[in-house]
């Protein structure tokens, strides 16, 4: 199977049947709420444990409980690092398709690969998403860069090295704030996620689409890791499900979108939410995003944190090795069901 042919001309690609979703799976863009959106939190007020810091922690905790998503501004990551990373992934996706084709793989065990996500429909056929994604680790950067065309290697190496260092520091800071919001020690979540965390990056490209109502950029899903940090280009496309309704996440200059993922929901015993989200397309401009995923390694045992369990809050999930969770996730084959449901404990009727 050849890699997705990206639009580089002024005219968009043709919407062939392999991209057209069943009617029940289409985005219904007219029903999306654009006035309401996820919380925006200013981290500049968060220093030590003063009153302003406690207020920020409260806002983060509320966002984690009610939305599972929030945006952060004044986060401390240099704008230049973000601009360099976005320029690097832009230049990657602007390469001729034949120069990217060697990276394309459907094998999820490959550490570095170019891929197209898909939805498995009732007759067993696969409908492709209107996007192309480049997935690789944050670390072992030279191993990733060595597979790229030579003309972009230096640029990608320099951008990713700086960006990964900054996002790593930001993730640890956020995990500390989220831990405190749960009433735990600041380093609790980081310790529970274990040593040698799983850190992966995914650059996403969404070409202009002739009819955004008929396809999806990415289907609805929850992230299987612990925390995701997303850098968006100026075109809106990310949507979050809140109380059964889809809400659009606007582009905010110099902001990150923070997405709680499945392992935080399990560790918090369901108090904090990992919610469905998706990416839609548009017919005007290409859209890019860079998602940085942080989670446990395959040997880490995950389960509700003991301090969050009591008579009124019995454990909602069983303990499992993260490798079990990944196996369940990849066995979905594009069905996109909620993987964490497989690890829920039965509830006794009181």
N, C-alpha and C positions, 0 to 999 in steps of 0.2 A: 504494500500500500504506500503510495507516495504521500509526502508531506503536504499539508494544506497549502494551496496556492494563494498567497497573500495579495491583496490589492495594492498595486504601486502606481497604477494609472489614475487619472481623474475620474474615470467611470468605475463603479463598484463591480464586484464579482457577480456572476449569475447565481441565483438561488436555485440550485438543482435539488431534485427530490431527496438526496441523501442528507440534506440539511433541514428539511421541512418537518417540524414536529407534529405529532398527533394533536388534534384540536384541544384535547383536555390538558395538554402539557405546554400550550403556548402561553406567552406572558400576559395577555390581556392588559396591555399598557394603559388603556384608558381608565382602568380601575386602580392604578397605582397612586398612592397619596404622596404628593410632593411638598405639601405645606408642613407636615410634621416630619421630623427626622430624629436621628439618634442624638444623644447628649454630646455637647462640646465642652471639654474640660481643659482649663488652663493650668499647666503644670508649673508655671513660674511662681505660683504662690506656695509651692510645696517645698519647704525648707525645714529640716529637723522635725520637731513635733510641736510647732506652735499652733495657734488657733486656726490659721489659714490652712496649714497642712491637714489638720483634722477635718476641715471642711472639704478639702479636695478628696480625702479618703472616703468621706461620706458620699460625695458625688459619684466616685468610682464604684463604690459598693452598690449604690442605688441603680446605677447604669448596668452593673453586672446582674443584678436581680431582675430588672425589668426589661432590659433590651438584649443583653449579651454582647452589645456593641457600644462603642463610643469613639469620638474623635478627640485627639489631643493636640493642643497648640502650645507654643513656647516649651517644647520638650527637650531642648538642648542639643539636638542633632543638627550639625551645621547645614545650612541650606546648600552650600557648595557640594557636600557629600551626596545629598539627594539629587541635585541637578546632574552630577557626574554619573550617578547610577542610572537615572532615567535616560540620559544621552547614550550610555553604553547599551542598554537594552533596545533603545530605538534603532541604533546603528546595527545591532544584531538582526532585528526583524526586517531591516531594509536591505539586508544582503539578498542577492539573487537566490531563489528557492533551491537551485542546484547546489549552492554552497552550504546550505543548511541540511540538505537531505540526508547526509550521512549520519546526522544526529538523531533522526527520527526512529522511534522504537515503540512497540506496544508492550514491551517487557518491563513490568514495574520494578523488577529487581535491578535494572540498570541504574547506576548512580547518576549518570548524566544523560539526559535524553530530551528530545523534542517530541511532543505528543499532542494529539487531539482527543479531548474528552467526548464521550458519547452517552446517549440514553438507550438502554435496551427496551424495546417496545414489545407488545404482547406476542407478536408472531416470531419473536426471536431476532428480528432485524435490529440493526444498530443505526440510530440517527445521530449524525455528528453535530457537535456544537460549532457555532460560528466563531472559532477562536483557534489560536495556536499557542502552546505553552512550552516554555523552556525551563526544565526542572534540574536542579543540581544542588550539591551541599553548599553551606556557607564556608566550610573549612576545606582543607586540601585544595586550595584555590588553583594551584598550578595544574593539578590533575584535570580540573574542569577546563581551564584556559587552553591546555595543550590540545584539546579536541576542537577548538574553534579555528576558523580561518585565520591565517597569520596576520592579516591586516587589522584585525580588531583585538588581538590577544593582549597587547600592552594596555590598551584603553580599558578592556574589561577587567584585567587583573588589578589595575590601580583603583578603579571604581569600586569593585567588589571588596577588596581588602579593607579600604577605609569604611565603606558602608557597613559591612558585616561587623566590624569592631564597634561602631557606633550603635547599631541595632542590638548587639549583644548586651551592651551596657544598659540600654533603654529597657530591654526585656527584663533584666534582673531588677531594675528599679521598679518597673510596673508590677512584677510578681511580689515584690516586697509590699507595695501599697495595697495590692489585692489581698495579701495575707493578713495585713493589719485590719482591713475591712471585715474580714471573717472573724476577728477577735483572736487571731493566732500570732505567734512570733513572726517577725518580719521575714526571716529566712525559711519559714516552714514549707511553703510551696516549692521553693527551689530545691530544698532537701528531698521532698517527697518525689520530685521528678527525677531524682537520682543523678549519679555522676555520668559524664559523657553524654549529655543530652542530644537528642536527635534534632539537628538544625538543618533545615532545607530552605532553599529559595526557589520561587517560581515566578518567572516573568511571563505575563499574559498579554497577548496582542489580539485585539478585536477589530478586524477590518470594517469599513463601511458596508452596510448590508442593504440590499435592494428593498427588502420588506421585513423590518424588525418584528412585526407581529407574528411572523410564521416560524421563527427560530429562536434559539437562545445562545448567548455568549458562553455561559456556564449554567448547567441545570441547578435546581435548588439542592442544597446539601448543607451539612454541618462539617466543620473541620475536625479531623480525628486526632490532632495534636493537642497541645495545651493552650498556646497563645499564638495569635497571628498578628503581625504588624504589616499594614498595607499602605503603600505609597501609590497615589493615583495621579494620572494625568488630568488635564483640565476638563475632560469630557465625562459627564456623569454616566454611570452604568450599573454600579453596585446597588442592590436592593436587599433589604432585610425584612423578614417576616415578623410582624408584631401583632399578636392577637388575631392571627389568621389573615391579616391584611399586609400587602407589600408596601413598604415605604422606601422612597429613594434616598440615597446617601449623597448629598451634594459635594462637589469639589470645594475644598477650602485651602487656599494657598498655605504652604508650609505646615500642613497638618498631616497626621497619620490616622488611619482608621485602625482601631484596636478591636480584635475579634476574639472573644473567649471561645475556646474549643472544647471538645468532648471530655478531655481528661480533667479540666478544671471543674466541669459540671459533676463528674464522678467524685473527685477529691472533696468538693464542697458539699457532697451528699445532696445534690440537687438544688442547693440554695442559689448558686450562680448558674446562669443559663448559657448553653451552647445552642444557638438558634439557627434555623434555616436561613440561608441567604443565596443569592443568585446574581448573575451578571446578564444584563440585556444589551442589545445592540442598538445602533442608530444608523441612519442612512446618509449622514453628513460627513463625519470625520472619524479617522481611526482613533482608537482608545488603547492606552497601555496602563498596566499596573505592575507593581513589584510586591509580591507577598513573601514575607519572611516567617517561616514556621518554626516554632520552638516546642519541643515535647520530650517525653522520656525516651530512653533507649529501649531496645527490644526486651532486655532482661529485667527491667524495672517492674516491680509489683505496684499496681495502682488499685486503690479502693478508697472508700470514704475515710476521711481523717478522723481518728478516734475522738478528738476533742469536740467534734461536731455531731457526735452521736449521743443520744440520751433516750430516756423513755418516751419523750414526746417526738423525738426525731430518730427513729430507728434507721438502720442502714438501708438505703434504697438500691444499692448495687453490691454485688459480690466482688471480692478481690480477684484480680487476674494479672497475668503477665502481659505487658504491652504487646508482645508478639502475638498473643491470642487475639487481641483487639485488631491488629493489622490483618491477621489471617481472615477474620470475619469481614473486615472492610473490603479486602480484595476479592473475596468470594461473592460479593454483590454482583459483579459483572455488569455494572452500569445501572442497576436497579435503584440505587441511591436511597435505600431505606435507612432509618436511623439506627446505626450500628450499636450505640450504647444501650438500646432496648434489649439486646441479646444478653446483657449482663445485669439486668434489673432483677431484684429479688421479689418473689411474690408477696403481695400485701395481704395481711390478715384483716378480715372485717371485724371492726370493734363493736 
